[in-house]
Amino acid sequence: MRLQHHIVIVEDDPVTRAKLAGYFLAEGYKVSEAGDGDQMRSIVERQPADLLMIDINLPGEDGLKLTREQRERSDAGIILVTGRTDTVDRIVGLEVGADDYVTKPFEHRELLARVKGLLRRVGKSRQHAGDMSARNFYGWTLDISRRTLQDADGAFVELTGAEFKMLAVLTANPGQVLTRERLLHEISRREWDAHDRTVDVLVRRLRQKLQDNPRSPRIIVTAHGEGYFFAPEATPRDFVRY
């Protein structure tokens, strides 16, 4: 019998919420509905979610605040649903911990595909969480299981959700050029286009936090016309793949 994943839809419009709930119920998922943050918390306290589908424009606490809160408490997949199309909103959504970003109007079948893909990733992450190790480079320590970054003195450096995912992907592939398209797909499962600067913004912020000189970076290096790659300090044995 197939594992029935629990999806929580957080949407203040009852018609939109009911349509989404009905669609995913018909697809065989367990679905709960919430109109705001308080209802969402009440639901996940009773039964933890495998995936949260959160509208950004909610009354009271907006979807970004709820995403940040839930990412600190849960490893559930999070998809933000919104009518906004600005790149800044996409970046902010990823930074606070969202895994994907869907802009209204959207096709239910496309959303279903994203949900299936994200649930597979969540399942693999939970299955292998105990096998993840720390990655050491240039005096830095990236702890994959704890999602933390420490400098040579042991001081913690705060990373947003998107920054952590980007650094985790880069360090998992030392010396390998990763295109902007692949990087964006890895951190958000979205398709990249030439006008999307999400990857470049995140790389710039990571370089700042890693004290990696942007004029002559030694950790995250630009492959002109292609993308970026993580330059290993010494030997690949310091790095543990997923």
N, C-alpha and C positions, 0 to 999 in steps of 0.2 A: 504494500500500500504506500502511495506517495506521501512524503512528508508534507503536511499542510502548513505552509508559511503564513505567518500573521502579519497582515498589512494594516497600518493605521492611517486613515485619510484625514488630514487636518485641513478643513476648508469651511469657511463661514457661510458660503452660499449653499443653501440646502439642496437646490436643484442640481448644481454641479457635483456636490458631494454624493448625492443619491445615484447619479448616473455612473460616477466612477466606482462606487461601491458595488452597484449591480453588475457592472462589467467584470470586475475582478472576482466577485462571488461566482459568476458564471464560468470563470476560468479555473475554478477549483481552489481559490485561496480563502483563508479565514480573514474576514474584513471587519474592522471596527471603525466607527465614524466619530469625529470630534469637531466641534465648531470653534473651539478656541484652545488656548494652552492648558487651562485648568482641566477641561474634559480629556485632553490628550494625556496629561499626567495621571489622571484617575484610571485611565484604560491601561497604560503601560505598567502601572503599579500592580494591577491585578494579573496581567499577562504581558510579559515583555514582547516588544515588537521585533520582527525580523526586518521590517522595512517601514519607514515613515515617509509619507508623501505630504509635504507641508506647503501650503500656500503662503507666499511672502506677505501679502496684504491682509493680515488678520486684525480683528479689533483688539485693542489693548496691546498685548505683546505680539510683535510681528514675527514672521517666520524665521527671520535671521536670528533673533534672540532665542527662539525655541530651538533652532538648530544648534547654536553654540552650547546651550544648556544640555541638550540630549547627547551631543558628541562627548561631553565630559563624563556622562553617566553611562553611556551605552555604546555597543559596537554595531548597532543596527544600521542598515543602509538608509541613507537619507536622500530623497529627491525633492528639490525645491520646485514648486510650480508657481509661475507668475506670468503676468502680462508684460513685464519689463523686458527690454531688449538691449539695454546699454551694457557695454563690456564691463564697466565698473561693477555693476550689480552681479554679473557672473563671477567676477573675481572675488568679491566680498562673500558671495554664497559659498564658494569653494574654501575660502580662508576660514570661515567659521565652522567648517566641518561637513558641508554637503558633499555627497558623492557624485551627484548629477544635477542638471538644471534643465527644466523643460519649460518652454515659453508657450503661452496660450496664443492662438488656438493650436491644439495638437491632435494628432490622430491617436485614437485609443490603441491601435495595433502597434504603433511606434512606441508608445508608452509601455505597453506590455513587454515588448522586446527589451527595453531598458530595464524594466523591473526584473525580468528573468536573468539578464546578465548580471545585475547588481546582486541579486540573491545568490547566484553561483559564487560570486566573489566573497560575499559575507560568509557563506558556508565554508569555503576554502580557508578563509582567514581564521575562522573559529577552530577549524580542524587542526591547523598547523601553528596556532598561536604559541603552543608550548615549545615549538622547535625553533623559534626565532631567536637570533643572537644579536649581540651588539656589534657594530661596525666601527672600527677605529681608523682614523685617517688624519694626518697632519695635526695631531694633538687633540682632535675632536673625537667624541664618542656618540654615535647615534644608536640609541636603544630602540629597536623595532617594536618589541613587545610593550614597552612602556611609553613609546612615542615621545621620547625625550632626546635633547641634544645637550651635551656638556662640553665645556672647554677643557683645556689641559689642567686647569686648577680645580676642576670639579664643579664649577659654577654652571647652573642651568641657563640655557638661552631659549627663550620662548619661540616656538614655531607655530604658525597657523596650521590648520588642517591641510591646506593645499601645499604649503611650503614643506611640511613633513612628507607628504606623498611624493612630491617632486624629488626631494633629496633621497628618499628611500628608493625610488626607481633608478635614479642616477647611480647611486652607490651599489645597487644590485647588478649593474652592468658596467664595471670599470673598463675604461678604454674604448667603449663602444659608442659610436656616434648615434644619438637618438634624435630623430627628426622632431620638429615642433608638433607635427601631426600625431606622432606616436606618444609624445609626452602628454599632450592634451588628452588623448584618448585614455592613457593610463591613469590620469588623475581625475578625470570627470566622465569618461566614456562618451565624449562629444566629438563631433567632427571638426577639424580645424579648417579655417579659411584664411586667406592672405591678410585680411583686415583684423584678425583676432590677435591681440597682443598679450593674452593671458600668460602664455609661457614665458615671454620675455620679461614681463613684470615680475613674475615669481623668481626667475633666475636672478634678476637684479637685486631683489630683496634678500635672497639667499646669500649672494656674494657679500652684501653688506653685513649680514649676521655672521658669516664665516670669516670676515675680514679678508676677503679674497679680492685683491686689487682689480677693479673692472677694466683698467687699462692694460693690465698684464696678468690675467687670472691664471692661477696654477691649480685650482681645485675644480671649478666648473669652467670648462674651456669652450669657446665658441668655435664651431666648425662652420666657417662662412659658407652661406648658401645651402647648408644642410640642417644644422641644428646645434646641439650641445653634447658634450661628453664629460664624464667624470674621469679625471686624471689620477690613477692610483699612485700613491706615494712610493710604494716599494714593490710589494708582492701581492698578487690576487688572493693569497691565502687569508689575508686579513678580512676578506669580505665574504659574507654568507648570503647565498641567493635564497629567494623565497622557496 
